[in-house]
Each structure stands twice: as C-alpha cells, then as structure tokens.
C-alpha cells in the first residue's frame, strides 16, 4: 500500500491518496469502498448519487484530477430480461459512463496514473473444447459479447498517454450477496441439481437482437468460471503494484469448474444430498417468471487467468470448495 501522501492531490504533502470508485453502489463497488478506506485512501465516488453524479463531467474531472487511481464498476446488472429497454440500458450504463470518465481524465491537469475498468469474461465464445485466455482466446458473438466489445472499445479507444489502463474480464464473482445467493437458495430448496440445455424455439426478435441461446448438448457439463470477491480485490491491488500490467486481464480462478460440479459442491456446502436437475423448458419458464435469462447458466464459460498467473499473482481462493466454505461461514457469522 502506498504511504499517505503518495498520490493525493498535487501540492498537498501528507494528504491521503485519493481513489475514485465509480459504480460504488454495486456488490463489487461496495467492497472496494470498504477495502480502500481500510487501507487509508480517501475514497470518493461517482454514480447516480455520490461525490459526483453521471452527467456532471466537470465535477468528475475535479475528482479524477490528481487521484492515485480510478476504478470503474458501473453498469446495469445483466440479471434481467433482455428486452429492448433493458438492452439499451445495459449498453448505455457501460459505454456512456466509461466515455465520460475518459473525457474527465483526458481533460484533467494531473491525470491519474492508473484506471481499472470492469469488463466481463462473457466476451469469449461459448467454449467446451478448450480454455480461453487473453492470448489465444476467441471472442464470441451475440448481444452479450457485443456489449463487452463496445465496453472495452470505449475504455481503450481514448488517447490517454499518461494513464495506464487495465480491463478486468471478470468471471462470475462469488461472495456474500453475489450471484451465488440464488444458487444457495435453490440448493436449500432441493432444486440444486445441474441445469440441462435443450431445444427451445427462437423468436424473430431474439434472433435479430442476438439474445437467443443456441442449444448445445452440454448435459450440465457447461464450463463454469468463477472468482472469489477477495481475489477481485486482490487483483486490483496487484495491478496497482505492478505497473507493467496493462490491457485486458482475465479475473477468474485458475481452476474453473462445470455446472454439474458447482451445483453438487453447493449442495454439499449447505448440507443437501439431493438436488433435482432442471431442463431447458423449465429454465425458460422460470427465467421468464423471475425476469432473467437462461444464458446466464447455460453458456459454457471456460476462462483462465494466464496473464495474472504469469505475473505472479497468488489466488487466495483457487479452489471452489474452499471459496464456498468461506462465503457460507461469512453468511452465518453475519446472520448471527
């Protein structure tokens, strides 16, 4: 951790280094605020509320000017139905906010030396044949991949010669309050079996929008890349302390699993021996009822952190069983 004063506003000796966290109200953003504050940073936020709000570029520029680091986690949750309005907001909330930060940094007198921006491991294709990394991975197609590509283009497209940029292609983040929670509830209710792909009718609208999930015979073996929240925070610290790292960076456990194994491990962690499997038609009806998309559990995400490992990062939670045990213990502690 930098010493106090190592990165604060220029000309302010002894002041605490300032970190700008955009999208600080989300699951990862809240954890970042707490972690940076505990390390002695002056944490300021940008969002719909906070120290600056989106649309007030002048105020955002005041915050990033002289900051030690900018971390952007802004973006509407993809846990929703991909109708026209939500598709537009998913795109806007990522691209427009990233472009606004880029403009604030570009026009600042003392641009931050580091900008870390969220991205997603969904940028890679459905992969059940080989793992995807930053060097040889193949980008996919469709709505979700298109969002990821546009997001990274907005991030890397600006001319910011004084600011190092790292895009975190994050796998599904596990933690107390994350996407893991509904899976835990399914397991506790006896529905924690594997999710099976299958045939489902495409509508013309979904085909045009690229939101239709094509049937593949995975039988619950679709790959499942994940990462513990502590390793997301650890990666950001590691990037801060290793100035040679820039560009896209996969943030995922070095030991990806598959859907069947993840659900079995979750069942074991909550003490449920039996978990009923769910088929495609059941998933489609359930996803419609709870306003989400089946792609989130049926796409095979096989992502590995080649660059992080090569740089020497040591994962705190490299194994699924240990990661789940720590999260469940934390949930029990918080609930008394």
C-alpha positions in Angstrom: 0.0 0.0 0.0 1.3 3.5 -0.8 2.2 5.7 2.1 -0.2 8.5 2.9 0.5 11.4 0.6 1.8 9.2 -2.2 -0.8 10.0 -4.8 -3.0 12.7 -3.3 -3.7 16.0 -5.0 -0.5 17.6 -6.3 0.9 20.1 -3.9 -0.7 18.6 -0.8 2.0 16.9 1.2 0.8 14.5 3.8 -2.7 14.2 2.3 -4.2 10.8 1.9 -4.0 9.3 -1.7 -7.4 9.6 -3.4 -9.2 6.7 -5.2 -12.2 7.4 -7.3 -14.7 4.5 -7.3 -17.4 4.7 -10.0 -20.3 2.4 -9.7 -19.7 2.1 -5.9 -23.3 1.0 -5.1 -22.9 -2.4 -6.6 -21.7 -5.6 -5.0 -18.1 -5.3 -6.0 -18.1 -1.4 -5.8 -19.2 -1.5 -2.1 -16.5 -4.0 -1.3 -13.9 -1.7 -3.0 -15.0 1.3 -1.0 -14.6 -0.6 2.3 -11.2 -2.1 1.2 -9.7 1.2 0.0 -10.9 3.1 3.1 -9.4 0.4 5.4 -6.0 0.9 3.5 -6.1 4.6 4.3 -7.2 6.0 1.0 -9.6 9.0 0.6 -12.4 7.2 -1.3 -14.7 9.4 -3.4 -17.5 8.0 -5.6 -19.2 8.6 -8.9 -22.7 7.3 -9.7 -26.3 8.2 -9.7 -25.5 9.6 -6.2 -22.2 10.2 -4.5 -19.4 12.8 -4.6 -20.2 13.3 -8.3 -23.1 12.2 -10.5 -23.1 11.0 -14.0 -23.6 13.9 -16.4 -21.6 16.3 -14.3 -18.3 15.9 -16.2 -16.7 19.0 -14.6 -17.2 17.6 -11.1 -16.0 14.2 -12.2 -12.9 15.8 -13.6 -12.2 17.5 -10.3 -12.3 14.2 -8.6 -10.0 12.3 -11.0 -7.5 15.2 -11.3 -4.6 14.2 -9.1 -6.2 10.9 -8.0 -3.9 7.9 -7.4 -6.3 5.5 -9.2 -9.7 5.4 -10.8 -11.8 2.1 -10.6 -15.0 1.9 -12.6 -17.6 -0.8 -11.8 -20.6 1.0 -13.3 -23.1 -1.0 -15.3 -26.7 -2.2 -15.1 -27.0 -5.8 -13.8 -27.4 -8.3 -16.6 -29.7 -10.3 -14.3 -32.8 -9.2 -16.2 -34.8 -9.9 -19.3 -33.1 -8.7 -22.5 -36.0 -6.7 -23.8 -35.3 -3.6 -25.9 -35.3 -1.2 -22.9 -33.0 -3.3 -20.8 -30.7 -3.9 -23.7 -30.4 -0.2 -24.3 -29.7 0.5 -20.6 -27.2 -2.3 -20.3 -25.2 -0.8 -23.1 -25.6 2.8 -22.1 -24.7 2.3 -18.5 -21.4 0.8 -19.5 -20.3 2.7 -22.6 -21.5 6.2 -21.7 -20.1 6.1 -18.2 -16.8 4.8 -19.5 -16.6 7.5 -22.1 -17.5 10.2 -19.6 -14.6 9.1 -17.3 -12.3 9.0 -20.3 -13.2 12.6 -21.1 -12.7 13.7 -17.5 -9.3 12.0 -17.4 -8.3 13.4 -20.8 -9.0 17.0 -19.8 -7.6 16.8 -16.3 -4.4 18.7 -15.4 -2.9 15.8 -13.4 -4.4 12.6 -14.9 -4.5 9.5 -12.6 -1.6 7.1 -13.4 -4.0 4.1 -13.3 -7.5 3.4 -14.5 -9.0 0.0 -13.8 -12.3 -0.7 -15.6 -14.8 -3.6 -15.3 -15.3 -5.8 -18.2 -16.6 -9.4 -18.5 -15.4 -12.9 -19.3 -18.6 -13.2 -21.3 -16.6 -11.6 -24.1 -15.3 -15.0 -25.1 -17.3 -17.6 -27.1 -19.2 -20.5 -25.7 -16.3 -22.8 -25.0 -16.4 -26.5 -24.1 -13.4 -27.6 -26.2 -10.5 -25.5 -24.7 -10.0 -22.7 -22.2 -10.0 -19.1 -23.3 -7.3 -16.7 -22.2 -6.1 -13.2 -23.1 -3.5 -14.5 -25.6 -5.4 -17.2 -27.6 -9.0 -16.8 -26.6 -11.7 -16.3 -29.3 -14.3 -13.6 -28.9 -17.9 -14.7 -29.3 -21.0 -13.3 -31.0 -24.4 -12.1 -29.9 -25.8 -9.4 -27.7 -23.8 -10.0 -24.5 -20.5 -10.3 -26.4 -21.3 -7.2 -28.4 -21.8 -5.2 -25.1 -18.5 -6.4 -23.9 -16.7 -5.4 -27.1 -18.3 -1.9 -27.1 -17.4 -1.5 -23.4 -13.7 -2.3 -24.0 -13.6 -0.1 -27.1 -14.9 2.8 -25.1 -12.3 2.1 -22.5 -9.2 1.6 -24.7 -10.3 4.0 -27.5 -9.4 7.3 -25.9 -6.0 8.8 -26.2 -4.7 8.9 -22.6 -0.9 8.6 -22.7 -0.4 9.4 -19.0 -2.9 6.8 -17.7 -2.3 3.0 -17.6 -5.5 1.1 -18.3 -6.5 -2.4 -17.3 -9.8 -4.0 -18.2 -10.9 -6.7 -15.8 -12.6 -9.5 -17.7 -14.3 -10.9 -14.6 -15.9 -14.3 -14.3 -18.9 -14.8 -12.1 -18.0 -13.3 -8.7 -18.7 -15.3 -5.6 -19.3 -13.6 -2.3 -21.9 -12.9 0.3 -24.5 -11.0 -1.7 -23.4 -12.1 -5.1 -24.8 -14.3 -7.9 -24.0 -17.2 -5.5 -27.0 -16.4 -3.3 -29.8 -17.6 -5.6 -27.8 -20.8 -6.2 -27.6 -21.4 -2.5 -31.3 -20.9 -2.2 -32.0 -23.3 -5.0 -29.8 -25.9 -3.3 -31.5 -25.4 0.1 -34.9 -25.9 -1.6 -33.8 -29.2 -3.1 -33.5 -27.8 -6.6 -29.7 -27.6 -6.7 -29.1 -30.1 -9.5 -27.4 -29.4 -12.8 -29.0 -27.2 -15.4 -29.6 -29.0 -18.7 -29.6 -27.3 -22.1 -32.1 -28.4 -24.7 -34.2 -27.3 -27.6 -36.2 -24.1 -27.3 -38.0 -22.1 -30.0 -36.3 -18.9 -31.2 -38.4 -15.8 -31.8 -37.5 -13.4 -34.7 -36.9 -10.6 -32.2 -34.4 -12.7 -30.2 -32.6 -13.8 -33.3 -32.3 -10.1 -34.5 -31.1 -8.9 -31.1 -28.6 -11.8 -30.7 -30.2 -12.8 -27.3 -31.3 -16.3 -28.3 -29.2 -19.1 -26.6 -28.4 -21.8 -29.2 -29.0 -25.3 -27.9 -25.8 -27.3 -27.2 -25.7 -30.8 -25.7 -23.7 -30.0 -22.6 -25.8 -32.2 -20.2 -24.8 -30.0 -17.3 -21.1 -30.0 -18.2 -21.1 -26.4 -19.5 -18.0 -24.8 -18.0 -18.3 -22.5 -15.1 -15.6 -19.9 -14.5 -15.8 -18.1 -11.2 -13.7 -15.9 -8.9 -14.0 -15.1 -5.2 -14.6 -11.5 -4.3 -11.4 -11.4 -2.3 -9.4 -12.2 -5.4 -11.1 -9.5 -7.3 -9.9 -7.0 -4.7 -6.6 -8.8 -4.6 -6.2 -8.5 -8.4 -6.9 -4.7 -8.3 -4.2 -4.3 -5.6 -1.8 -6.5 -7.6 -2.4 -4.4 -10.7 -1.8 -1.2 -8.7 1.5 -2.6 -7.5 2.7 -4.0 -10.9 3.0 -1.1 -13.4 4.0 -3.5 -16.2 0.4 -4.8 -16.4 -2.0 -3.2 -18.8 -4.7 -4.1 -21.3 -7.3 -6.9 -20.9 -6.9 -9.2 -17.9 -8.9 -12.3 -17.1 -10.0 -12.3 -13.5 -11.1 -15.9 -12.8 -10.0 -18.8 -10.6 -7.2 -20.9 -12.2 -9.5 -23.9 -11.5 -12.7 -23.4 -13.5 -15.4 -26.0 -12.8 -18.6 -27.0 -14.6 -22.2 -26.5 -13.9 -22.8 -30.0 -12.5 -19.8 -29.9 -10.2 -20.6 -26.3 -9.0 -24.2 -27.3 -8.1 -23.0 -30.5 -6.3 -20.4 -28.6 -4.3 -23.0 -26.0 -3.3 -25.4 -28.8 -2.2 -22.7 -30.3 -0.2 -21.8 -27.0 1.4 -25.4 -26.4 2.6 -26.0 -30.0 3.6 -28.4 -31.1 0.9 -27.7 -34.6 -0.5 -30.3 -34.4 -3.3 -30.8 -31.7 -5.9 -33.3 -32.0 -8.7 -32.0 -31.1 -12.2 -33.7 -28.5 -14.3 -34.2 -28.9 -18.1 -34.2 -26.1 -20.7 -38.0 -25.7 -20.8 -38.2 -25.5 -17.0 -35.3 -22.9 -17.1 -37.0 -20.8 -19.8 -40.3 -20.7 -17.9 -38.5 -20.0 -14.6 -36.3 -17.3 -16.2 -39.4 -15.6 -17.6 -41.1 -15.7 -14.2 -38.2 -14.2 -12.3 -37.2 -11.8 -15.1 -33.8 -13.1 -16.0 -32.2 -15.1 -18.9 -31.1 -18.7 -19.3 -27.8 -17.7 -21.0 -26.5 -16.9 -17.5 -26.5 -20.6 -16.6 -26.3 -22.3 -20.0 -23.4 -20.6 -21.7 -20.2 -22.5 -21.3 -17.7 -20.1 -19.8 -14.2 -21.6 -19.7 -11.8 -18.7 -18.9 -8.4 -18.9 -17.3 -6.2 -16.2 -15.9 -3.0 -16.7 -17.9 -1.6 -13.2 -17.5 -2.3 -12.9 -13.8 -0.5 -16.2 -13.1 2.4 -15.4 -15.3 2.8 -12.1 -13.5 3.0 -13.9 -10.1 -0.5 -13.4 -8.6 -1.3 -16.0 -6.0 -5.0 -16.6 -5.6 -6.4 -16.6 -2.1 -9.2 -18.9 -3.1 -8.1 -21.0 -6.1 -10.4 -24.0 -5.3 -14.2 -23.9 -5.4 -14.8 -25.9 -2.2 -12.6 -23.6 -0.1 -14.2 -20.5 -1.7 -17.8 -21.6 -0.9 -16.9 -22.7 2.6 -15.5 -19.2 3.4 -18.6 -17.4 2.0 -21.1 -19.7 3.8 -19.2 -19.2 7.0 -19.3 -15.4 6.5 -23.0 -15.5 5.8 -23.6 -17.5 9.0 -21.5 -15.1 11.0 -23.4 -12.1 9.7 -26.7 -13.7 10.5 -25.7 -14.4 14.0 
